[in-house]
């Protein structure tokens, strides 16, 4: 047997397939043994029968992403990966976003500069394709896929990012030819703009009207169209941040036709509602402005059901960190502005896994295996990182979370991001990571963060290994 650097003893090991009792032997940052009664190692951690899961893979988060001024994201790779580690996430996949008129390669190079020497946990990059010119489609994108950037996102909304249907088809054709995973933000931009103008004309510009400008039908229509475009090209797609019943119904229909349509949802659609955007014209609702917006309480139940029955493939944070009370954040230039101009997004990197473990596993809504599948295994498979990431197996990286149970009131002052609020302030959780290991090193001990700046490694991704499900 390989000499062990570390043994995690008496673990209740949870994977996407099974739950079993074992010691976990680690050497050189990798798992090299799973057995009971492993030999003594120089370092030992007693899990004392607690649940141990793979480190989380947050496959949809935004860190230090360039924004039109004055907007600026609060979290860079240092603070963002610090928050991730303290919440049990040991791999993050943020976005290298192409600017219109610029090359995709330039976006990747810039993002590497932003990440280099700062990350505490491992990271990969998705691409955002906003300007699919012939050189991008024929040269840059295929070359980048071959170099390990095997996933990219396209938008059907936002003026500086959206593509028309023909452009989306072109990008999907590249994904099909080169074996990449295409992610789609599905909202109908023209409907949103039409509704926004009518609301503005009526003086309805408070944060709560953000939800009125983005009703479920604009997500439903765009989801249906995205599915049709993918069917035309005959390529798998992943619909990101699905918010409610009408989009879920479109995905169920596609699955019933045997189409390879994967889906993602996020904590805001389980734990927030449209009421969190405000029941009056208070600007506090700006804290929860995101797209698609949270829906009503009945839609929360739809999302929970779809998580449990396999409709959703991955559970991501969509962490988009803007400070509330800052001129570069939710108050552009220091002003309370109309909902159209409020930066979209909410923080959630650190709270993603504890929220789902506490409210899903411990309340009987999800099995422990399903939790691991949604938060670690399937994201790793979707983006070409499995089995190195997302599981507890011989040869996998020693990224582990030991879970502690017991009531904890969620307070922003206890979190490790650089944002001045959490939308989940005051929630009572029943679990939180008691220990996070990244490559066999303790990065969070339940009380204190142990920095590893620059030790987080950039990961080149392989082709996706998810298998399509035709049901439910």
NORDALIN-V540326 format. One line per field, one symbol per residue. ss: DSSP state (h for helix, s for strand, l for the rest). phi: phi as a letter, one per 30 degrees, with the letter a starting at -180 (. if undefined). burial: 1 if it has 9 or more other C-alpha atoms within 8 Angstrom, else 0. A space follows every 50 residues. Layout:
ss=???
phi=???
burial=???
This chain:
ss=lllllsssssssssllllsssssssssllsssssslllllllssssllll sssslsssllssllllllllllllllhhhhhhhhhhllssssssssslll lllhhhhhhhhhhhhllllllssssssslllllhhhhhhhhhhhhhllll sssssllllllsllhhhhhhhhhhhhhhllssssslllhhhhhhhhhhhh hlllllllhhhhlllhhhhhhhhhhhhhhhhhhlllssslllllhhhhhh hhhhhhllllsssssslhhhhllhhhhlllllhhhhhhllllllllhhhh hhhhhhhhhllllsssllsslllllllllllhhhllllhhhllllsllll lhhhhhhhhhhllllllhhhhhhhhhhhhhhhllllllllllllllslls sssssssssllhhhlllllllllllllsssssssssssllssssllllsl lllllllsllllllllllllll
phi=.eecdabcchccdbbdcabacadccbbhibdbabacidedcebbbcdhid dbcdedcccabcbhdebddddaddccdddddddeddcjccbbbdcccdce icddddddddddddceicdcbdabbdccccbddedddcbddeddeddjcc bacbccbiedbdcdddddddddddeddciccccbdcbddddddddddddd dcicbdeddedddbdedddddddedddddddddibdbbddhdcaeddedd ddeddddiddccbbbbedccbbbedddkcbcddededcdabddeccddde dddeddddcjddcbbcdhebdbddcadccdceiicdcdeecdedkbdaed cedddddddcddcidbddddededcbddedddcicdcebiacaejdddcb bcccckdbddbddcdcdcccabdceidcccaaedabcchicdcbcjbbdc dbeicdcdcdccddcdcdccbd
burial=00011111111111110010111111101111110001001001001001 11111111111111100001111111111111111111111111111110 01110111001001100111111111111111000110011101100111 11111110001110001111111111001111111111100110110011 00001111111011010111111101101110101111111111111101 11011100111111111011011111110001101111110111110011 11110111011111111111111111111111010011100110111111 01111111111100111111111111111111111111111101011111 11110001011100011110110010001111111111110111110010 0111111000111110000101
